């Protein structure tokens, strides 16, 4: 592609209807409003072949931006309410928590891995890390992946 990028931003009104319908079918599937792709295709009025041809190539701008998943590894003291405070702090930053994995405490400390995605305005991940480090019971915070 001579443009120097794999992606192009185009206003929805300028796209052929099939792309808009593929996006709607994908939404129906993701939200559980259609049991399968055939049902989603019928609901929006496209063929399954059109759906499969474009489903992996057509995304909304917001979906493409929100695919950035951040993962952090935290060492927490084995004290009541520490994990709850972590989750509350992340809630303040308007993130969608995707996973929380906590190991059994060893020597009065537990390793916790949290993965999340920003839902609204994105905050610098280093700011969130510093905020989490200040919470009671947090021994350390390390960014595993994400920006």
N, C-alpha and C positions, 0 to 999 in steps of 0.2 A: 504494500500500500504506500503510495508516494507521499501521503500526508505526514508521515513521521509518527503516527500514533495508531493504535488498534481501535481507538474509540472516537466517536464523533457525537457531539451533543446537538440534537435536532428538536425543535418544538414539536409537541405531539400532534398539533394540527397539520403539520407538513408531512407526517408519516402516512403510508398506506394503511387502510383500515385493518388489514391482517395483523400488523404489528400491535396495534392497540388491543385487538381481540385476543392475541396471544398473551399479552400482559394481563388482561382480565381473566383469562383461563388459568394462568399461573396463580393469580390471586385467589381465585375460587378454590383451587387445589390446596394452597397453603393455609387458607382459613378453614378448611374442612367443609366448605359449602358444596363441593363436588366430590363424590366418592373416588372418582378416577379421572384420567385425562379424557376418556371418551365422553363422560358426562359433562365435563367442563367445556369441551369443544362444542357439544350440542347446545349448551346454555348460551354460548356467545356467538354461535353461528359460523364456525370454521371447521374445516376438515382436520382429522387427526394428523394427516401428513403435513399440513401447514403448521400445525402446532409443533410437531417434532422437528420440523425443518428450522424453526426460529426460536424455540424455547430456551436454548442455551446461548443465544446471541442477543436477545432483547431484554433489557432491564430498565426499570425506572431510574432516574438520576438518584433519587433518595436511596433506593436499594443498593445501588453500586457504591454509594458513599458509606452506607451503614454496614458493609461487609467487613469493616475493620474491627477485628476482635482483639481485645487486649486480655492478656493473661498475666497474673501476678502470683508470686509465691510469697507467702507470709509465714513467719514463725511467730506463734502466739503462746503466751503463758497459759497453762491449764487452769484458768479461772473463769468462774461463772460470768456470762454476759459479754465476753470479749468478742466472740464471733458476731454476736448480735450488733455490737457497736460498729463493727466493720461494715456489715450489711446496711445499717442505717446511714453511715457516712457515704457509701456508694449511692444510696437512694437520693441523698442530697445533691449528688452530681448528675442526677437524671440518667442513670445507666440502666440497661437491661441486663441483669445478672443471668448468665447462661448456665454456668456450672459452679458448684462449690464442692470441692473435694477436701475432706479433712482426715488426716491420719490420726491414729490413736496416739495420745501423748506419751512421750518417752522423756524421762528426766524432767518432768513438769512442763514440757513444751510440745506443741503440736504443729506440724506443717500443714498449711492450708493453701490450696491453689484455687484462685477465683478467676473466672473468665467472664468478661462482660463486653457489651457493645453500647456505644453512646446513642441515646434516643433523641436528644435535642441538640442544643449547641454543645460542641465538643470542647472539653477542657483539656489542657495539657496534662498528659498522663503523669509527668514528673510532679506536678502540683498535687495530684491525687495521692501519689506515693508518699509525698512528704506529709500530707494530712493524716494518712493512715499510720505513719510512723509515730505521730504524736499521741495516738490513742492509747489509753490505759491497756496494758497487757500485750502490746505489740512489741516484739523483740526486733524483728527486721522485716523489710519489704524489698522484694526484688522483682523487677519487670522481666518476664519471660519472653513475651512477644507482644507486638502491637506498637502503635505510635501514640 
